[in-house]
Amino acid sequence: MNLRSILAGTVLALGAVTSVPAVAEDTIINMATGFQIRSMDPVDQGFWMQEFGQGELLMKFQPDGSITPWLAESLTRIDDTTWVITIHDGVTFQNGRAMDVPAVLASIAYFRERSSGTQAVLPAVVTFTQTGPLEITVQTGVPVPELPNILAHESRLMMIDVETVLAVGEDYDHLIGAGIHTGPYRLVALDDQRMIAERYDAYWQGLPAMEGVELRFVSDVNARILAVQNGEVDIALYPPISAAPVFAATPNLNLALGAPSTGGFMGVMNVTDGPFEDIAVRMAVMEAINYSEIADAVFHGAKIPATGLYNPRFPWAVENYSFDMGAANARLDAAGWVREGDTRTRDGETLELILMIYPQQPDLVPLSNAVQAYLAEIGIASSIISVDSIREAALNDLVEWDLAMVATGTATVGAVSGFLNRYVACEGDRNYGGYCNVQMNSLIDRLDETVDPDERAVILADIQHILVEEDPYAFALTILVERALVSDAWSDYVPGVAWHHISWQTAPNT
């Protein structure tokens, strides 16, 4: 299939096939995702464009936690409140207009005026000023330590042709085919079933590897799997890890794994009511978790073991988790929890926990079952409940719970402040368990004002120490590995980090 037939409206029906070639015959990238791109609204839906080869950012997040230039040629910190951005010369939007300094400044202003997410991370006092033909000086007024991460976040400051965007008002359908982005593939069609993009031959990094992209919106995970198996798409995003053995035994299904990511499944303890008021119980539970077994057996090697709060590849990560059933049992014994058969009691109270999960993450079922088994080995009884929304249930006291399991990023595009301020700080809007540690709050406040990377690493080490060795609360159960389900012809595909699914070099096996 080529791009011409796609644009002519060819539709493939799911069905059985007798054989699928091991070498790709298509000249386009056929991909399926569980989410729908609903419009061309740059603020509400524009973040998708970075994921599938249309949009680009000034900076890019890397698997080792670093931030490197993308549309920017460099980003230099002069002092704690002054940065200089130098952009690449000769970059154009897909409509041929120059992405020069005025265009970059217009993009920044557009999102600062309209995006609440951008406003939340970029103080109003920050100024961006042209100070050279390719140079922008940023004066932040107050320290903004995570400015590089902001410039690398798909929902913050995407580079767009603002003049073309403003010309259509709110009739965003007129932006289809308008070439408002700088990426390798120009979006030319969008409806509730699919997105189609064609190669931008004048792309600034070189000729894109494929003729185009067809992205199908398929919410049903089984339909996405079948589409790969039958050769109707090359790549399906968000496959269930629990099905890895099935994929391995099925022709034309390959689980492609990328680099460890910025988060995974977390355990959050209710420290204000119930057994986790006892710090010894919190520490014992963390020691009883077999993090390697969860990654290797429960999730079939499709995650890496949690060795600390952060991906161990990140330079600020402290690897201070340990699996030690003996230590966990001894800790509970010392705290007065007496083992009698399969359970423990203290002062007539049975040590029992309620684990809370939610159905939108089906992999939480095997994870919670594994945690339940670990708890049983140290004499802690437990039950599992499922709620529609962890946030609603926890913050509104809708159910009794002790350990909530959630999927979240602790360092989204390398930025740690968001997780700490929302989940761990005393007044965080996702502080589900009522945690409030005065020293922790002080460290988070200091981190928000500290720009020097070495000083930030020291503060982060102290934070990680407290969350394990002094006053546990939120802890990683797994570290996510980027994944996709691919056909035999695309078995060399490596999923990108930070939702970057398609680059200008994405191509099938050679």
NUKE-680918 format. One record per residue (C-alpha): residue in three letters; x, y, z. Coordinates in steps of 0.2 Angstrom, whole numbers, plus 5000, padded with zeros to 4 digits. Layout:
BEGIN
ala, X, Y, Z
...
This chain:
BEGIN
met, 5000, 5000, 5000
asn, 5006, 5018, 4997
leu, 5001, 5035, 5002
arg, 4991, 5038, 4986
ser, 4979, 5023, 4990
ile, 4977, 5029, 5008
leu, 4972, 5046, 5003
ala, 4960, 5039, 4990
gly, 4950, 5032, 5005
thr, 4956, 5014, 5005
val, 4949, 5005, 5020
leu, 4956, 4988, 5026
ala, 4944, 4977, 5036
leu, 4950, 4966, 5050
gly, 4951, 4948, 5045
ala, 4961, 4932, 5044
val, 4976, 4931, 5033
thr, 4986, 4916, 5028
ser, 5003, 4924, 5028
val, 5011, 4941, 5031
pro, 5028, 4946, 5023
ala, 5043, 4947, 5035
val, 5049, 4962, 5025
ala, 5038, 4978, 5024
glu, 5030, 4981, 5007
asp, 5021, 4997, 5012
thr, 5029, 5014, 5009
ile, 5020, 5021, 5024
ile, 5020, 5019, 5043
asn, 5004, 5010, 5048
met, 5001, 5013, 5066
ala, 4986, 5010, 5078
thr, 4983, 5019, 5095
gly, 4970, 5018, 5108
phe, 4967, 5037, 5109
gln, 4959, 5049, 5096
ile, 4966, 5065, 5090
arg, 4950, 5075, 5091
ser, 4955, 5091, 5082
met, 4969, 5103, 5076
asp, 4967, 5114, 5091
pro, 4985, 5118, 5096
val, 4982, 5120, 5114
asp, 4969, 5106, 5117
gln, 4976, 5093, 5105
gly, 4992, 5099, 5099
phe, 5003, 5088, 5110
trp, 4998, 5073, 5099
met, 5008, 5080, 5085
gln, 5025, 5077, 5093
glu, 5021, 5059, 5095
phe, 5018, 5055, 5077
gly, 5030, 5065, 5067
gln, 5021, 5081, 5064
gly, 5026, 5093, 5078
glu, 5043, 5097, 5086
leu, 5050, 5106, 5101
leu, 5065, 5117, 5105
met, 5072, 5103, 5116
lys, 5071, 5084, 5117
phe, 5071, 5072, 5132
gln, 5083, 5058, 5131
pro, 5083, 5040, 5139
asp, 5096, 5045, 5151
gly, 5086, 5059, 5159
ser, 5096, 5073, 5150
ile, 5088, 5086, 5139
thr, 5096, 5090, 5122
pro, 5093, 5102, 5108
trp, 5080, 5098, 5095
leu, 5074, 5114, 5085
ala, 5086, 5123, 5096
glu, 5104, 5122, 5092
ser, 5109, 5126, 5110
leu, 5102, 5131, 5127
thr, 5114, 5139, 5138
arg, 5112, 5144, 5156
ile, 5121, 5161, 5160
asp, 5115, 5162, 5178
asp, 5101, 5157, 5189
thr, 5088, 5168, 5180
thr, 5096, 5170, 5163
trp, 5096, 5158, 5148
val, 5100, 5159, 5130
ile, 5092, 5149, 5116
thr, 5100, 5148, 5099
ile, 5089, 5140, 5086
his, 5094, 5131, 5070
asp, 5095, 5141, 5055
gly, 5085, 5136, 5039
val, 5071, 5127, 5048
thr, 5054, 5129, 5039
phe, 5036, 5125, 5044
gln, 5028, 5112, 5032
asn, 5020, 5126, 5022
gly, 5037, 5134, 5018
arg, 5037, 5148, 5030
ala, 5053, 5151, 5040
met, 5054, 5145, 5058
asp, 5064, 5160, 5063
val, 5066, 5169, 5079
pro, 5050, 5180, 5077
ala, 5041, 5164, 5073
val, 5048, 5155, 5089
leu, 5043, 5170, 5100
ala, 5026, 5170, 5092
ser, 5023, 5151, 5097
ile, 5029, 5154, 5114
ala, 5017, 5169, 5117
tyr, 5003, 5159, 5109
phe, 5004, 5145, 5122
arg, 5008, 5157, 5137
glu, 4992, 5166, 5133
arg, 4981, 5151, 5130
ser, 4987, 5136, 5139
ser, 4984, 5134, 5158
gly, 4997, 5120, 5158
thr, 5010, 5132, 5151
gln, 5005, 5146, 5163
ala, 5007, 5134, 5178
val, 5025, 5130, 5175
leu, 5031, 5146, 5167
pro, 5029, 5162, 5178
ala, 5022, 5177, 5171
val, 5037, 5187, 5175
val, 5048, 5177, 5162
thr, 5052, 5186, 5146
phe, 5059, 5179, 5130
thr, 5068, 5193, 5119
gln, 5077, 5192, 5103
thr, 5095, 5196, 5105
gly, 5103, 5190, 5089
pro, 5098, 5183, 5072
leu, 5096, 5166, 5079
glu, 5096, 5170, 5098
ile, 5083, 5172, 5111
thr, 5087, 5178, 5129
val, 5076, 5171, 5143
gln, 5075, 5181, 5159
thr, 5065, 5171, 5171
gly, 5065, 5184, 5186
val, 5064, 5170, 5198
pro, 5074, 5153, 5196
val, 5065, 5141, 5184
pro, 5076, 5126, 5186
glu, 5066, 5115, 5175
leu, 5066, 5127, 5160
pro, 5074, 5114, 5149
asn, 5061, 5101, 5153
ile, 5047, 5114, 5150
leu, 5055, 5117, 5132
ala, 5055, 5098, 5130
his, 5037, 5094, 5135
glu, 5024, 5091, 5121
ser, 5010, 5100, 5130
arg, 5020, 5116, 5134
leu, 5028, 5125, 5120
met, 5026, 5116, 5103
met, 5033, 5126, 5088
ile, 5019, 5131, 5076
asp, 5015, 5144, 5063
val, 5005, 5156, 5073
glu, 5001, 5167, 5059
thr, 4992, 5153, 5050
val, 4984, 5147, 5066
leu, 4977, 5164, 5070
ala, 4970, 5166, 5053
val, 4957, 5152, 5055
gly, 4951, 5158, 5072
glu, 4943, 5143, 5081
asp, 4939, 5134, 5065
tyr, 4953, 5122, 5067
asp, 4948, 5110, 5053
his, 4955, 5123, 5042
leu, 4972, 5119, 5049
ile, 4971, 5101, 5041
gly, 4984, 5102, 5027
ala, 4990, 5119, 5032
gly, 5007, 5113, 5037
ile, 5009, 5123, 5053
his, 5022, 5111, 5061
thr, 5040, 5108, 5057
gly, 5041, 5089, 5058
pro, 5045, 5076, 5045
tyr, 5026, 5072, 5041
arg, 5013, 5085, 5036
leu, 4995, 5081, 5042
val, 4984, 5080, 5027
ala, 4968, 5071, 5034
leu, 4960, 5069, 5051
asp, 4943, 5062, 5056
asp, 4936, 5051, 5070
gln, 4944, 5035, 5063
arg, 4962, 5040, 5058
met, 4975, 5053, 5054
ile, 4985, 5053, 5038
ala, 5001, 5063, 5035
glu, 5013, 5064, 5020
arg, 5031, 5066, 5019
tyr, 5038, 5084, 5020
asp, 5052, 5083, 5007
ala, 5060, 5099, 5014
tyr, 5062, 5093, 5031
trp, 5077, 5101, 5040
gln, 5086, 5085, 5046
gly, 5085, 5076, 5029
leu, 5073, 5066, 5019
pro, 5061, 5056, 5030
ala, 5062, 5038, 5028
met, 5044, 5034, 5023
glu, 5032, 5041, 5011
gly, 5019, 5045, 5025
val, 5009, 5039, 5040
glu, 4992, 5032, 5043
leu, 4987, 5032, 5061
arg, 4971, 5023, 5066
phe, 4961, 5026, 5082
val, 4957, 5009, 5089
ser, 4951, 5010, 5107
asp, 4949, 4991, 5108
val, 4965, 4983, 5113
asn, 4960, 4966, 5106
ala, 4956, 4975, 5089
arg, 4973, 4983, 5089
ile, 4982, 4966, 5092
leu, 4972, 4958, 5078
ala, 4976, 4972, 5066
val, 4995, 4968, 5069
gln, 4993, 4950, 5068
asn, 4983, 4951, 5051
gly, 4995, 4963, 5044
glu, 4984, 4978, 5043
val, 4995, 4989, 5054
asp, 5013, 4988, 5057
ile, 5013, 4995, 5075
ala, 5000, 4995, 5089
leu, 5003, 5006, 5104
tyr, 4999, 5001, 5122
pro, 4998, 4982, 5122
pro, 4994, 4974, 5138
ile, 5011, 4967, 5146
ser, 5001, 4953, 5154
ala, 4998, 4945, 5137
ala, 5017, 4944, 5132
pro, 5017, 4925, 5132
val, 5003, 4925, 5120
phe, 5012, 4937, 5109
ala, 5028, 4927, 5109
ala, 5018, 4911, 5104
thr, 5008, 4920, 5090
pro, 5014, 4922, 5072
asn, 5018, 4940, 5067
leu, 5016, 4947, 5084
asn, 5032, 4954, 5092
leu, 5033, 4964, 5109
ala, 5045, 4978, 5105
leu, 5053, 4986, 5120
gly, 5062, 5003, 5122
ala, 5071, 5011, 5135
pro, 5065, 5013, 5153
ser, 5054, 5028, 5155
thr, 5050, 5041, 5168
gly, 5038, 5032, 5179
gly, 5028, 5016, 5181
phe, 5016, 5009, 5194
met, 5017, 5017, 5211
gly, 5011, 5012, 5228
val, 5004, 5026, 5239
met, 5001, 5023, 5257
asn, 4986, 5030, 5267
val, 4996, 5037, 5282
thr, 4983, 5046, 5291
asp, 4971, 5031, 5295
gly, 4974, 5013, 5298
pro, 4990, 5002, 5299
phe, 5001, 5013, 5289
glu, 5001, 5026, 5303
asp, 5014, 5014, 5310
ile, 5030, 5018, 5301
ala, 5037, 5001, 5304
val, 5023, 4993, 5294
arg, 5027, 5005, 5279
met, 5045, 5000, 5280
ala, 5041, 4981, 5281
val, 5029, 4982, 5266
met, 5042, 4990, 5255
glu, 5055, 4977, 5261
ala, 5043, 4963, 5257
ile, 5041, 4968, 5239
asn, 5051, 4957, 5227
tyr, 5054, 4971, 5214
ser, 5064, 4960, 5202
glu, 5051, 4946, 5202
ile, 5037, 4959, 5198
ala, 5047, 4965, 5183
asp, 5054, 4948, 5177
ala, 5040, 4936, 5181
val, 5024, 4946, 5183
phe, 5027, 4957, 5168
his, 5038, 4945, 5158
gly, 5053, 4957, 5157
ala, 5043, 4971, 5150
lys, 5047, 4982, 5165
ile, 5063, 4984, 5174
pro, 5064, 4982, 5193
ala, 5061, 4997, 5204
thr, 5077, 5000, 5213
gly, 5072, 5017, 5220
leu, 5059, 5031, 5216
tyr, 5067, 5035, 5199
asn, 5073, 5026, 5184
pro, 5091, 5021, 5189
arg, 5098, 5028, 5172
phe, 5094, 5045, 5178
pro, 5109, 5054, 5186
trp, 5100, 5059, 5202
ala, 5092, 5042, 5205
val, 5096, 5034, 5222
glu, 5095, 5015, 5222
asn, 5089, 5012, 5240
tyr, 5076, 4999, 5238
ser, 5079, 4981, 5245
phe, 5069, 4965, 5245
asp, 5072, 4956, 5262
met, 5058, 4946, 5269
gly, 5068, 4942, 5284
ala, 5071, 4960, 5288
ala, 5052, 4964, 5285
asn, 5047, 4950, 5297
ala, 5060, 4956, 5310
arg, 5054, 4974, 5309
leu, 5036, 4969, 5312
asp, 5041, 4958, 5326
ala, 5050, 4972, 5334
ala, 5035, 4984, 5332
gly, 5025, 4972, 5342
trp, 5015, 4964, 5328
val, 5014, 4946, 5334
arg, 5013, 4932, 5321
glu, 5000, 4919, 5324
gly, 4998, 4907, 5310
asp, 4995, 4917, 5294
thr, 4991, 4934, 5302
arg, 4998, 4946, 5314
thr, 4990, 4955, 5328
arg, 4994, 4969, 5341
asp, 4983, 4974, 5355
gly, 4969, 4964, 5348
glu, 4970, 4972, 5331
thr, 4973, 4961, 5316
leu, 4986, 4968, 5303
glu, 4976, 4969, 5287
leu, 4978, 4981, 5272
ile, 4965, 4986, 5258
leu, 4974, 4987, 5241
met, 4965, 4999, 5229
ile, 4967, 4998, 5210
tyr, 4957, 5005, 5195
pro, 4951, 4996, 5179
gln, 4958, 5008, 5167
gln, 4975, 4999, 5170
pro, 4972, 4981, 5168
asp, 4990, 4977, 5172
leu, 4986, 4982, 5190
val, 4977, 4965, 5192
pro, 4992, 4954, 5192
leu, 5002, 4967, 5201
ser, 4990, 4968, 5215
asn, 4989, 4949, 5216
ala, 5008, 4948, 5218
val, 5008, 4961, 5231
gln, 4995, 4952, 5240
ala, 5005, 4936, 5240
tyr, 5021, 4946, 5247
leu, 5011, 4953, 5261
ala, 5004, 4936, 5266
glu, 5022, 4930, 5267
ile, 5025, 4942, 5281
gly, 5009, 4939, 5290
ile, 4999, 4954, 5283
ala, 4981, 4949, 5277
ser, 4974, 4960, 5263
ser, 4960, 4962, 5251
ile, 4959, 4971, 5234
ile, 4946, 4983, 5229
ser, 4943, 4992, 5212
val, 4937, 5010, 5210
asp, 4933, 5020, 5195
ser, 4944, 5034, 5200
ile, 4958, 5033, 5213
arg, 4958, 5052, 5215
glu, 4940, 5053, 5218
ala, 4939, 5038, 5230
ala, 4955, 5044, 5240
leu, 4952, 5063, 5241
asn, 4933, 5061, 5245
asp, 4934, 5047, 5257
leu, 4922, 5036, 5246
val, 4930, 5020, 5252
glu, 4942, 5013, 5265
trp, 4959, 5010, 5258
asp, 4977, 5008, 5264
leu, 4988, 5006, 5248
ala, 4983, 5014, 5232
met, 4991, 5008, 5216
val, 4993, 5021, 5202
ala, 5002, 5023, 5186
thr, 5011, 5040, 5185
gly, 5027, 5048, 5180
thr, 5039, 5053, 5194
ala, 5050, 5063, 5182
thr, 5040, 5067, 5166
val, 5052, 5072, 5153
gly, 5065, 5073, 5167
ala, 5055, 5086, 5177
val, 5054, 5080, 5195
ser, 5045, 5095, 5203
gly, 5027, 5091, 5197
phe, 5026, 5074, 5205
leu, 5034, 5080, 5221
asn, 5023, 5095, 5223
arg, 5007, 5086, 5218
tyr, 5009, 5069, 5226
val, 5021, 5072, 5241
ala, 5020, 5090, 5247
cys, 5008, 5093, 5261
glu, 4995, 5103, 5251
gly, 4998, 5093, 5235
asp, 4982, 5091, 5225
arg, 4986, 5072, 5223
asn, 4992, 5069, 5240
tyr, 4980, 5054, 5242
gly, 4986, 5048, 5259
gly, 4987, 5064, 5269
tyr, 5006, 5063, 5270
cys, 5014, 5079, 5278
asn, 5033, 5079, 5282
val, 5039, 5096, 5287
gln, 5057, 5092, 5281
met, 5051, 5085, 5265
asn, 5041, 5101, 5261
ser, 5056, 5111, 5265
leu, 5067, 5101, 5253
ile, 5054, 5102, 5239
asp, 5053, 5121, 5241
arg, 5072, 5122, 5240
leu, 5072, 5111, 5225
asp, 5060, 5122, 5216
glu, 5072, 5137, 5218
thr, 5088, 5128, 5215
val, 5095, 5128, 5197
asp, 5113, 5120, 5199
pro, 5112, 5102, 5194
asp, 5124, 5096, 5207
glu, 5115, 5105, 5221
arg, 5098, 5098, 5215
ala, 5105, 5080, 5215
val, 5110, 5083, 5234
ile, 5092, 5088, 5238
leu, 5084, 5074, 5228
ala, 5095, 5062, 5237
asp, 5089, 5068, 5253
ile, 5071, 5067, 5247
gln, 5074, 5049, 5242
his, 5082, 5045, 5258
ile, 5067, 5051, 5268
leu, 5054, 5041, 5257
val, 5063, 5025, 5261
glu, 5073, 5026, 5277
glu, 5064, 5039, 5288
asp, 5046, 5042, 5283
pro, 5040, 5031, 5269
tyr, 5024, 5036, 5259
ala, 5025, 5034, 5240
phe, 5036, 5021, 5232
ala, 5039, 5014, 5214
leu, 5033, 4996, 5211
thr, 5039, 4995, 5193
ile, 5048, 5006, 5181
leu, 5039, 5007, 5164
val, 5048, 5001, 5148
glu, 5042, 5009, 5133
arg, 5033, 4996, 5122
ala, 5023, 4993, 5106
leu, 5016, 4977, 5097
val, 5024, 4976, 5080
ser, 5023, 4964, 5065
asp, 5038, 4953, 5059
ala, 5043, 4966, 5046
trp, 5045, 4979, 5060
ser, 5053, 4968, 5073
asp, 5068, 4980, 5074
tyr, 5057, 4995, 5079
val, 5062, 5003, 5096
pro, 5048, 5013, 5105
gly, 5054, 5031, 5109
val, 5054, 5039, 5126
ala, 5042, 5054, 5130
trp, 5029, 5047, 5118
his, 5040, 5050, 5103
his, 5033, 5036, 5093
ile, 5038, 5042, 5075
ser, 5054, 5051, 5070
trp, 5060, 5055, 5053
gln, 5071, 5040, 5053
thr, 5057, 5027, 5058
ala, 5057, 5013, 5046
pro, 5054, 4994, 5044
asn, 5068, 4981, 5045
thr, 5080, 4982, 5031
